[in-house]
Amino acid sequence: MTARTDVAPPAAATAKHAWLAWLPRTLVLGLFAFAIFGPLANMLLWAVAEVWYFPHKLPLEWGFGFWQRVFKPRGNAMLSLYNSVAIALLTVIASLVVAIPAGLALARGRLPWRGLILVAFLVPQAFPAVAVHINIARIFYGYGLTGTFVGVILVHTVQGLVFAVWISTAAFAAIDRELEEAARNIGASPLRTFLTVTMPLALPGIMASAVFVFLISLDEFTGTFFVGVPDVITMPLLLFNASMEGNYQIASITSLILLVPSVIFMFLIERFLKADVLAKVGS
């Protein structure tokens, strides 16, 4: 007699190995999804929680009472939102006024130290934001710019110029010079060539840089805090005050309000920022 050994069917063994191979990926994806959607889910719960305290896992009472408090005239939410959007739009305009000619010059002009100039726009990002903005506030105080919209817009512009200039430079560098030469050959002036050929082709990259600057300005806190307080109040400042007071409902609602334009503009970035533009960044 020979001993009988049970052998798993090949199909079952293959399925088992496939499941074991997918297990690490599933765990990684699960942790990644939790890291992204966990805080968002917690924020959504706080936004509709009337009563919620430890050790309860879910709110004890649900409702929209805090939403009414946020949107009351004394809640300052609408005024703060208006200030944030207005400052962000003006910051975009100020950044593009600098970025378009700078990007064109850096992409087309034979400038000495071109790489160093591009790196110079990264300098404000290379140091702690608090230290940079404290010194900016001290300088602005001497010129009467603290507590003003102009001062806040200038601070936000400094933060946004790195994206505006770098992406605009890449957008202009990605344009085929032969198209401009063809326009010149049929009699177009340099200005007409720039307006009818160069700018339309560079517009997707410029729009992407404008979206980046808008989002940076909309979420900027430290610069607004040191330069604008107490006369200029934006949504990030309102969020900070609510968090420091322990009012997580107000903070969560404010975060959701800020999240809406951020998501919308991120879709716009995906539409406008193409791979050929990204390939030219820093080149």
C-alpha positions in Angstrom: 0.0 0.0 0.0 1.2 3.5 -0.7 0.4 6.5 1.4 -2.1 8.9 0.0 -1.3 12.5 -0.2 -3.8 15.2 -0.9 -2.7 17.7 -3.5 -4.5 21.0 -3.9 -6.0 21.5 -7.3 -3.9 23.8 -9.5 -6.7 26.4 -9.8 -7.1 26.7 -6.0 -3.4 27.0 -5.5 -3.2 29.7 -8.1 -6.0 31.6 -6.6 -4.4 31.4 -3.1 -1.0 32.7 -4.4 -2.8 35.5 -6.3 -4.6 36.5 -3.1 -1.4 36.5 -1.2 0.3 38.6 -3.9 -2.5 41.2 -3.7 -2.5 41.4 0.1 0.4 43.8 0.5 -1.0 46.1 -2.3 -4.4 46.0 -0.6 -2.9 47.0 2.7 -0.8 49.8 1.2 -3.8 51.1 -0.7 -6.0 50.9 2.4 -3.5 52.9 4.5 -3.1 55.4 1.7 -6.9 55.8 1.4 -7.2 56.2 5.2 -4.5 58.8 5.3 -6.3 60.8 2.7 -10.0 60.3 3.4 -9.7 59.7 7.2 -9.2 63.4 8.1 -11.8 64.4 5.5 -14.3 62.0 7.0 -13.6 63.3 10.5 -14.0 66.9 9.3 -17.4 66.0 7.7 -18.5 64.4 11.0 -17.5 67.5 13.0 -19.3 69.7 10.6 -22.7 68.1 11.4 -22.0 67.3 15.1 -23.9 69.2 17.7 -22.5 67.3 20.7 -19.5 65.0 20.5 -17.0 64.2 23.2 -14.6 61.5 24.2 -14.8 58.5 24.5 -17.7 58.3 22.0 -16.8 57.2 18.5 -19.6 59.1 16.8 -21.4 62.4 17.6 -24.1 62.1 20.2 -26.3 64.8 18.5 -26.4 65.7 14.9 -27.5 69.0 13.2 -26.7 72.1 11.3 -26.8 74.6 14.1 -23.1 75.6 13.8 -23.6 76.2 10.0 -26.1 78.9 10.9 -23.6 80.4 13.4 -20.9 80.5 10.7 -23.1 82.3 8.1 -24.6 84.8 10.5 -23.4 88.4 9.9 -21.5 88.3 13.2 -19.8 85.0 12.2 -17.6 86.9 9.8 -17.5 83.9 7.5 -18.8 85.6 4.4 -16.7 88.7 4.9 -13.6 86.5 5.4 -14.5 84.5 2.3 -14.9 87.6 0.3 -11.5 88.9 1.6 -9.8 85.6 0.7 -11.2 85.4 -2.8 -10.5 89.1 -3.5 -6.9 88.9 -2.2 -6.3 85.7 -4.2 -7.6 87.2 -7.5 -5.5 90.3 -7.0 -2.5 88.2 -6.1 -3.0 86.3 -9.4 -3.0 89.5 -11.3 0.1 90.8 -9.6 1.9 87.6 -10.1 1.1 87.3 -13.8 2.2 90.9 -14.4 5.6 89.8 -13.3 5.6 86.2 -14.4 4.6 86.7 -18.1 7.5 89.0 -19.1 9.9 87.2 -16.8 8.9 83.8 -18.2 9.2 85.0 -21.7 12.6 86.5 -21.1 13.9 83.5 -19.2 12.6 81.1 -21.9 13.7 83.1 -25.0 16.2 85.6 -23.9 19.9 84.8 -23.6 20.1 86.0 -20.1 23.3 85.5 -18.1 22.8 83.5 -14.9 19.4 82.2 -16.1 19.5 79.2 -13.7 20.5 81.5 -10.8 17.6 83.8 -11.5 15.1 80.9 -11.5 16.6 79.6 -8.3 16.3 83.1 -6.8 12.5 82.8 -7.0 12.8 79.7 -4.8 14.6 81.5 -2.0 11.4 82.5 0.0 10.4 78.9 0.0 13.8 77.7 1.3 13.5 79.4 4.7 10.9 78.9 7.5 7.8 80.8 6.6 7.4 82.3 10.1 10.9 83.8 10.0 10.4 85.2 6.5 7.1 86.7 7.3 8.2 88.2 10.6 10.9 90.1 8.8 8.6 91.1 6.0 6.1 92.5 8.6 8.9 94.5 10.2 9.9 96.0 6.8 6.2 96.7 5.9 5.6 98.4 9.2 8.1 101.1 8.2 6.1 101.7 5.0 2.7 101.6 6.6 1.7 98.4 4.8 0.9 96.3 7.8 -2.8 95.8 8.3 -3.6 96.7 4.7 -4.8 94.7 1.7 -1.9 95.9 -0.3 0.6 94.5 2.2 -1.2 91.1 2.3 -1.3 90.9 -1.5 2.4 91.7 -1.8 3.2 88.9 0.7 1.0 86.4 -1.1 2.6 87.5 -4.4 6.1 86.7 -3.1 4.8 83.2 -2.2 3.1 82.6 -5.6 5.8 84.0 -7.9 7.9 80.8 -7.7 5.0 78.8 -9.4 4.0 81.7 -11.7 7.5 82.3 -13.0 8.6 78.7 -13.3 5.5 77.4 -15.0 5.3 80.5 -17.3 8.9 79.9 -18.3 8.2 76.3 -19.1 5.1 77.3 -21.1 7.0 79.7 -23.3 9.9 77.3 -23.7 7.5 74.5 -24.9 6.3 76.6 -27.9 7.7 75.7 -31.3 9.7 78.7 -32.5 9.0 77.7 -36.1 5.3 78.7 -35.6 6.4 82.2 -34.6 8.9 82.4 -37.5 6.1 81.4 -39.9 3.9 84.3 -38.6 6.8 86.7 -39.0 7.5 85.5 -42.5 4.0 86.4 -43.7 4.3 89.9 -42.3 3.1 89.8 -38.7 4.9 92.3 -36.4 6.6 91.0 -33.2 3.7 92.3 -31.1 1.1 90.7 -33.3 3.0 87.4 -33.3 3.2 87.5 -29.6 -0.6 88.2 -29.2 -1.8 85.8 -31.9 0.7 83.0 -31.7 2.8 83.0 -28.6 0.2 83.8 -26.0 -2.5 81.5 -27.2 0.0 78.6 -27.2 1.4 79.5 -23.8 -2.1 80.2 -22.3 -2.7 76.7 -20.8 0.6 76.9 -18.8 -0.1 80.4 -17.7 -3.6 79.4 -16.6 -2.2 76.6 -14.6 0.3 78.9 -12.9 -2.6 81.3 -12.2 -4.6 78.5 -10.6 -1.6 77.5 -8.4 -1.1 81.1 -7.3 -4.8 81.4 -6.5 -4.8 78.3 -4.3 -1.6 79.3 -2.5 -3.1 82.7 -1.7 -6.5 81.3 -0.7 -4.8 79.0 1.9 -2.0 81.3 3.0 -2.0 81.9 6.7 1.4 83.0 8.2 1.9 85.9 5.8 -1.7 87.1 6.4 -1.3 86.7 10.1 1.9 88.7 10.5 1.1 91.4 8.0 -2.7 91.7 7.9 -4.0 91.1 11.5 -6.1 92.6 12.9 -7.6 94.6 10.0 -7.5 92.0 7.3 -9.3 88.7 8.2 -9.3 85.8 5.8 -10.8 82.3 6.0 -7.5 80.6 7.1 -7.4 83.1 10.0 -11.0 82.4 10.9 -10.1 78.7 10.8 -7.1 79.2 13.0 -9.1 81.2 15.6 -11.8 78.5 15.8 -9.2 75.8 16.2 -7.4 77.6 19.0 -10.7 78.1 20.8 -11.4 74.4 20.6 -14.5 75.0 18.4 -13.9 72.1 16.0 -17.4 72.4 14.4 -16.6 76.0 13.2 -13.1 75.0 12.1 -14.5 72.0 10.1 -17.1 74.0 8.4 -14.6 76.7 7.5 -12.3 74.0 6.1 -15.1 72.6 4.0 -15.8 76.1 2.6 -12.1 76.4 1.7 -12.0 72.9 0.2 -14.6 73.6 -2.5 -12.6 76.2 -4.6 -9.5 74.1 -4.0 -11.1 71.0 -5.5 -12.5 73.0 -8.4 -9.2 74.6 -9.3 -7.3 71.3 -9.0 -9.5 69.9 -11.8 -8.6 73.0 -13.8 -4.9 72.4 -13.2 -5.3 68.9 -14.5 -7.0 70.2 -17.6 -4.5 73.0 -18.4 -1.2 71.7 -17.2 0.0 69.3 -19.9 2.9 66.9 -19.9 4.9 68.9 -22.5 4.8 71.9 -20.2 5.9 69.9 -17.2 8.8 68.5 -19.2 10.1 72.1 -19.7 10.1 73.1 -16.0 13.6 74.0 -15.0 15.1 73.1 -18.4 
